[in-house]
Protein backbone atom coordinates (compact mmCIF):
# COMPACT_ATOMS: atom_id res chain seq x y z
CA UNK A 1 0.00 0.00 0.00
CA UNK A 2 1.34 3.47 -0.85
CA UNK A 3 2.08 6.06 1.82
CA UNK A 4 -0.78 8.19 0.49
CA UNK A 5 -3.23 5.29 0.89
CA UNK A 6 -1.92 4.49 4.36
CA UNK A 7 -2.31 8.13 5.44
CA UNK A 8 -5.86 8.38 4.09
CA UNK A 9 -6.88 5.10 5.72
CA UNK A 10 -5.89 6.66 9.07
CA UNK A 11 -7.53 9.98 8.19
CA UNK A 12 -10.86 8.43 7.11
CA UNK A 13 -11.72 7.49 10.71
CA UNK A 14 -11.70 11.18 11.62
CA UNK A 15 -13.36 12.74 8.63
CA UNK A 16 -16.43 10.53 9.13
CA UNK A 17 -17.23 12.38 12.39
CA UNK A 18 -19.47 15.44 11.87
CA UNK A 19 -17.96 17.34 14.81
CA UNK A 20 -14.51 16.85 13.28
CA UNK A 21 -15.65 18.16 9.88
CA UNK A 22 -16.91 21.31 11.63
CA UNK A 23 -13.25 22.31 12.01
CA UNK A 24 -13.41 23.34 8.33
CA UNK A 25 -15.48 26.38 9.37
CA UNK A 26 -13.27 27.49 12.29
CA UNK A 27 -10.74 30.24 11.54
CA UNK A 28 -7.19 29.25 12.49
CA UNK A 29 -3.94 30.99 11.50
CA UNK A 30 -5.75 32.95 8.80
CA UNK A 31 -7.27 29.85 7.21
CA UNK A 32 -9.33 27.06 8.77
CA UNK A 33 -8.45 24.64 11.52
CA UNK A 34 -9.01 21.48 9.45
CA UNK A 35 -6.50 22.61 6.81
CA UNK A 36 -3.98 23.36 9.57
CA UNK A 37 -4.52 19.94 11.13
CA UNK A 38 -4.16 18.24 7.75
CA UNK A 39 -0.83 19.96 7.08
CA UNK A 40 0.51 19.02 10.52
CA UNK A 41 -0.72 15.43 10.31
CA UNK A 42 0.66 14.81 6.81
CA UNK A 43 4.06 16.16 7.77
CA UNK A 44 4.02 14.16 11.02
CA UNK A 45 3.00 11.01 9.15
CA UNK A 46 5.85 11.23 6.65
CA UNK A 47 8.50 12.16 9.23
CA UNK A 48 7.47 9.44 11.71
CA UNK A 49 7.16 6.79 9.02
CA UNK A 50 10.56 7.67 7.55
CA UNK A 51 12.12 7.51 11.05
CA UNK A 52 10.58 4.13 11.88
CA UNK A 53 8.39 5.51 14.67
CA UNK A 54 4.79 4.67 15.59
CA UNK A 55 3.42 6.58 12.59
CA UNK A 56 -0.19 5.57 13.27
CA UNK A 57 -0.20 7.08 16.78
CA UNK A 58 1.80 10.05 15.55
CA UNK A 59 -0.68 10.73 12.73
CA UNK A 60 -3.74 10.18 14.93
CA UNK A 61 -2.35 12.51 17.60
CA UNK A 62 -1.59 15.14 14.97
CA UNK A 63 -5.11 14.81 13.57
CA UNK A 64 -6.49 15.55 17.04
CA UNK A 65 -4.01 18.11 18.39
CA UNK A 66 -6.34 21.07 17.66
CA UNK A 67 -9.72 19.31 17.85
CA UNK A 68 -11.73 22.19 19.30
CA UNK A 69 -14.25 24.50 17.66
CA UNK A 70 -13.58 27.75 19.50
CA UNK A 71 -12.34 30.53 17.22
CA UNK A 72 -8.75 31.66 17.72
CA UNK A 73 -8.23 34.71 19.90
CA UNK A 74 -6.05 37.62 18.82
CA UNK A 75 -2.87 38.25 20.75
CA UNK A 76 -4.32 41.53 21.99
CA UNK A 77 -7.18 39.69 23.71
CA UNK A 78 -6.67 39.47 27.49
CA UNK A 79 -7.69 35.78 27.42
CA UNK A 80 -5.10 34.84 24.78
CA UNK A 81 -2.59 33.30 27.22
CA UNK A 82 -5.22 31.13 28.92
CA UNK A 83 -6.48 30.14 25.45
CA UNK A 84 -2.98 28.90 24.55
CA UNK A 85 -2.76 26.92 27.80
CA UNK A 86 -6.29 25.51 27.76
CA UNK A 87 -6.83 24.45 24.16
CA UNK A 88 -4.74 21.24 24.39
CA UNK A 89 -6.88 20.11 27.32
CA UNK A 90 -10.07 20.96 25.42
CA UNK A 91 -8.75 19.08 22.37
CA UNK A 92 -8.05 16.03 24.53
CA UNK A 93 -11.54 16.13 26.08
CA UNK A 94 -13.15 16.38 22.63
CA UNK A 95 -10.95 13.61 21.28
CA UNK A 96 -11.89 11.23 24.09
CA UNK A 97 -15.59 11.80 23.37
CA UNK A 98 -15.23 10.48 19.83
CA UNK A 99 -12.13 8.27 19.72
CA UNK A 100 -10.23 5.68 21.74
CA UNK A 101 -6.74 7.04 22.39
CA UNK A 102 -3.50 5.49 23.52
CA UNK A 103 -0.89 7.14 25.79
CA UNK A 104 1.19 8.45 22.89
CA UNK A 105 -1.81 10.12 21.24
CA UNK A 106 -2.88 11.72 24.54
CA UNK A 107 0.64 13.02 25.11
CA UNK A 108 0.79 14.44 21.59
CA UNK A 109 -2.43 16.38 22.12
CA UNK A 110 -1.46 17.70 25.55
CA UNK A 111 2.13 18.68 24.73
CA UNK A 112 1.95 19.98 21.15
CA UNK A 113 2.29 23.58 22.41
CA UNK A 114 5.58 22.91 24.24
CA UNK A 115 7.54 25.06 25.24
CA UNK A 116 4.81 27.72 25.22
CA UNK A 117 2.81 25.71 27.76
CA UNK A 118 3.97 23.45 30.57
CA UNK A 119 4.26 19.77 29.94
CA UNK A 120 7.26 18.39 28.09
CA UNK A 121 6.60 15.71 25.43
CA UNK A 122 7.29 12.19 26.77
CA UNK A 123 7.49 10.40 23.43
CA UNK A 124 9.50 11.00 20.27
CA UNK A 125 6.20 10.96 18.32
CA UNK A 126 5.01 13.85 20.52
CA UNK A 127 8.17 15.77 19.70
CA UNK A 128 7.64 15.15 15.98
CA UNK A 129 4.12 16.60 16.10
CA UNK A 130 5.29 19.50 18.26
CA UNK A 131 7.97 20.46 15.72
CA UNK A 132 5.70 19.87 12.71
CA UNK A 133 3.01 22.05 14.31
CA UNK A 134 5.55 24.87 14.78
CA UNK A 135 6.80 24.61 11.19
CA UNK A 136 3.29 24.58 9.74
CA UNK A 137 2.22 27.48 11.98
CA UNK A 138 5.17 29.59 10.86
CA UNK A 139 4.27 28.87 7.25
CA UNK A 140 0.61 29.74 7.86
CA UNK A 141 1.36 32.97 9.74
CA UNK A 142 3.72 34.31 7.10
CA UNK A 143 2.42 32.95 3.78
CA UNK A 144 0.04 35.84 3.19
CA UNK A 145 2.75 38.39 3.86
CA UNK A 146 5.17 36.51 1.59
CA UNK A 147 2.56 36.15 -1.18
CA UNK A 148 1.64 39.83 -0.88
CA UNK A 149 5.31 40.85 -1.03
CA UNK A 150 5.90 38.71 -4.11
CA UNK A 151 2.80 40.12 -5.84
CA UNK A 152 3.85 43.71 -5.07
CA UNK A 153 7.35 42.97 -6.36
CA UNK A 154 5.95 41.51 -9.59
CA UNK A 155 3.72 44.57 -10.08
CA UNK A 156 6.67 46.89 -9.54
CA UNK A 157 8.80 44.97 -12.03
CA UNK A 158 6.03 44.93 -14.64
CA UNK A 159 5.55 48.70 -14.37
CA UNK A 160 9.22 49.43 -15.05
C-alpha positions in Angstrom: 0.0 0.0 0.0 1.3 3.5 -0.9 2.1 6.1 1.8 -0.8 8.2 0.5 -3.2 5.3 0.9 -1.9 4.5 4.4 -2.3 8.1 5.4 -5.9 8.4 4.1 -6.9 5.1 5.7 -5.9 6.7 9.1 -7.5 10.0 8.2 -10.9 8.4 7.1 -11.7 7.5 10.7 -11.7 11.2 11.6 -13.4 12.7 8.6 -16.4 10.5 9.1 -17.2 12.4 12.4 -19.5 15.4 11.9 -18.0 17.3 14.8 -14.5 16.9 13.3 -15.7 18.2 9.9 -16.9 21.3 11.6 -13.2 22.3 12.0 -13.4 23.3 8.3 -15.5 26.4 9.4 -13.3 27.5 12.3 -10.7 30.2 11.5 -7.2 29.3 12.5 -3.9 31.0 11.5 -5.8 33.0 8.8 -7.3 29.8 7.2 -9.3 27.1 8.8 -8.5 24.6 11.5 -9.0 21.5 9.5 -6.5 22.6 6.8 -4.0 23.4 9.6 -4.5 19.9 11.1 -4.2 18.2 7.8 -0.8 20.0 7.1 0.5 19.0 10.5 -0.7 15.4 10.3 0.7 14.8 6.8 4.1 16.2 7.8 4.0 14.2 11.0 3.0 11.0 9.2 5.8 11.2 6.7 8.5 12.2 9.2 7.5 9.4 11.7 7.2 6.8 9.0 10.6 7.7 7.6 12.1 7.5 11.0 10.6 4.1 11.9 8.4 5.5 14.7 4.8 4.7 15.6 3.4 6.6 12.6 -0.2 5.6 13.3 -0.2 7.1 16.8 1.8 10.1 15.5 -0.7 10.7 12.7 -3.7 10.2 14.9 -2.4 12.5 17.6 -1.6 15.1 15.0 -5.1 14.8 13.6 -6.5 15.5 17.0 -4.0 18.1 18.4 -6.3 21.1 17.7 -9.7 19.3 17.8 -11.7 22.2 19.3 -14.2 24.5 17.7 -13.6 27.8 19.5 -12.3 30.5 17.2 -8.8 31.7 17.7 -8.2 34.7 19.9 -6.1 37.6 18.8 -2.9 38.3 20.8 -4.3 41.5 22.0 -7.2 39.7 23.7 -6.7 39.5 27.5 -7.7 35.8 27.4 -5.1 34.8 24.8 -2.6 33.3 27.2 -5.2 31.1 28.9 -6.5 30.1 25.5 -3.0 28.9 24.6 -2.8 26.9 27.8 -6.3 25.5 27.8 -6.8 24.5 24.2 -4.7 21.2 24.4 -6.9 20.1 27.3 -10.1 21.0 25.4 -8.8 19.1 22.4 -8.1 16.0 24.5 -11.5 16.1 26.1 -13.2 16.4 22.6 -10.9 13.6 21.3 -11.9 11.2 24.1 -15.6 11.8 23.4 -15.2 10.5 19.8 -12.1 8.3 19.7 -10.2 5.7 21.7 -6.7 7.0 22.4 -3.5 5.5 23.5 -0.9 7.1 25.8 1.2 8.5 22.9 -1.8 10.1 21.2 -2.9 11.7 24.5 0.6 13.0 25.1 0.8 14.4 21.6 -2.4 16.4 22.1 -1.5 17.7 25.6 2.1 18.7 24.7 1.9 20.0 21.2 2.3 23.6 22.4 5.6 22.9 24.2 7.5 25.1 25.2 4.8 27.7 25.2 2.8 25.7 27.8 4.0 23.4 30.6 4.3 19.8 29.9 7.3 18.4 28.1 6.6 15.7 25.4 7.3 12.2 26.8 7.5 10.4 23.4 9.5 11.0 20.3 6.2 11.0 18.3 5.0 13.9 20.5 8.2 15.8 19.7 7.6 15.1 16.0 4.1 16.6 16.1 5.3 19.5 18.3 8.0 20.5 15.7 5.7 19.9 12.7 3.0 22.1 14.3 5.5 24.9 14.8 6.8 24.6 11.2 3.3 24.6 9.7 2.2 27.5 12.0 5.2 29.6 10.9 4.3 28.9 7.2 0.6 29.7 7.9 1.4 33.0 9.7 3.7 34.3 7.1 2.4 32.9 3.8 0.0 35.8 3.2 2.8 38.4 3.9 5.2 36.5 1.6 2.6 36.2 -1.2 1.6 39.8 -0.9 5.3 40.9 -1.0 5.9 38.7 -4.1 2.8 40.1 -5.8 3.9 43.7 -5.1 7.4 43.0 -6.4 6.0 41.5 -9.6 3.7 44.6 -10.1 6.7 46.9 -9.5 8.8 45.0 -12.0 6.0 44.9 -14.6 5.6 48.7 -14.4 9.2 49.4 -15.0 
